[in-house]
């Protein structure tokens, strides 16, 4: 089994780093993944991570940065970023400035909320069921009590 070398860095200006990587080191690379992680107690709540893979050099580069709710789109550099950015926008609420087509992919257009935010209720905001009396699907609000949770981001392996 052949494994490719991997490099992971955390940066404050990911767009400039990815532009430089695309132009010089990974000139034939492509964006293979983009995801976000929610950290509710921090000022920059969402950490975005991009994985760029160079198939000519056999290397992967992971670039991470913390953002609030706005960042620049990478569609002009990596065309594969269209779907990834749409997913992150829809599920975590990070708006990508300059994205050509921010539409919903995974939820309905009437959906309210950001499902991968840690303060989103597990049961959602609406309950959808079929009514035998009305012979149609009806939606009603859900009122569950959800206790306040604190999140500990310290690794259990670190002392």
N, C-alpha and C positions, 0 to 999 in steps of 0.2 A: 504494500500500500504506500503510495507516494503522497506526502502531505506538503502543502505549500506553506512557505513562510508567512507568518502573520505578524502585523505590527498594529498596536493599539495606542492611540493618543487622544488626550482630551485637550481641546483648544477653545479659545475665546472667539476666534473669527473663522468658523468652519468654511464659509463660502470662499474666502481667499485661499485657504489651504487646499480645498478640493479643486479650485481653478488651477492652482499651481501644479497639483498632482496630475490633473487631466492634461495640462499643456506640456509637461516635461517627463516626469517619471513613468506615469501610467498612460502613455499616449494612446494605447489601444485598450484601455480599461473600460469597464462598465460598472454601473451602480447595481450591485446584486441584492442589496437590502437596505431598508430604512425603517426604523422603529422608534417609538418613544416610550419613556417610562415616567410615571407620575410620582413626584415627591411632594406631598401636600404641604408640609411645613416650611418649605423653602421659598424665597422670593422669586427665583426663577424655577417655576414649578415642574416643568417638563424637561427631561434630558433626551435629546435626539441623538441617534447613533446611525451613521452611514457606513456601509461596507462597500468598498470599491475593490474590484477584483481585476487584476491584469493577467489576461490569459497568455500574453507573450512572455511576460517575466515570471509567471507562476507565483504571484504574490497577492495577498489580501491586506488591505489597510482598513482599520476600523477607526473612525473619527467620531468623537462624542463632544457635545456641548450642551449647556443648559440654556433654555430659552424661556421667555414668558409666554406670549401668545402669538408672536409674529416672527417670521424669519423669511429669508429670500428663497425663492424657488430655484431648483437646480435643473429644471427641464431643458434650459438652453445648453447645458453641459452634458447631461445624461438623459436621453429621451425616456429611459425606463423609469425615471423618477415620477412620471405622471401618475401612475396608479398608487405608488407608495405614498406620495404626498396627499393624494385624495383620501387614502385610508387614515393617515395620521390626522388630517384636518377633521374628518368626520368623527373619529373615535376619541381623540384627545383635545380637539379644539385649537390646534396650532394653525394659524392662517399663513399660507405661503404666498408672499407678495410676488406678483409676476407670473403666477400659475395660469395657464391658458384655460383650464376647464375644471374648476372646483365644483363637482357635483357629488351627490351621495352615491355610495356603492353598496353599503352593507345594511343600512337602515332605511325605513320609509321616510318620505319627505315630511310627514307630520310628526316624526319622532322628536322628542324633546329631551335633551341631555347629552352628556358625553360619557358613554359606557365604560371606558377604560380609566376614567378618573376615579381615584380611590374613595371620593366622597359620594359617588353615584350609588343610590340604593340598589342592593342586590336584586330586589324584586321589581325594579323599575318604577315608573310613575303611573302606568296604566295597566289594567288587567283587561284582556280581550277574551271574550267567550261568545259562544253561539246561544242565542235566546230562542228556546222552543216556542215561547208565546209570541214573539215578534217575527220569528222565522228569518232572522238576520244576525249578523255579527255585531255585537255592541261592545263599546269600550267604556270603562268606568275607572275613576281614580282609585288608587291603592293608598291605604293609610296604615302603614306598618310603623311600629315604633322601632327605631334603630338607635341603639345606644352609641354614645360617642366612643370612638376608638382612637387610641394613640398608636403611632407607627414607630417602631424601633428599627432603624436602618443599619444597625451595627451587625456585622457578620458574626454568627455564632462561633466561628473558628478563630476570631481575633480576641485576644484577652486584654 
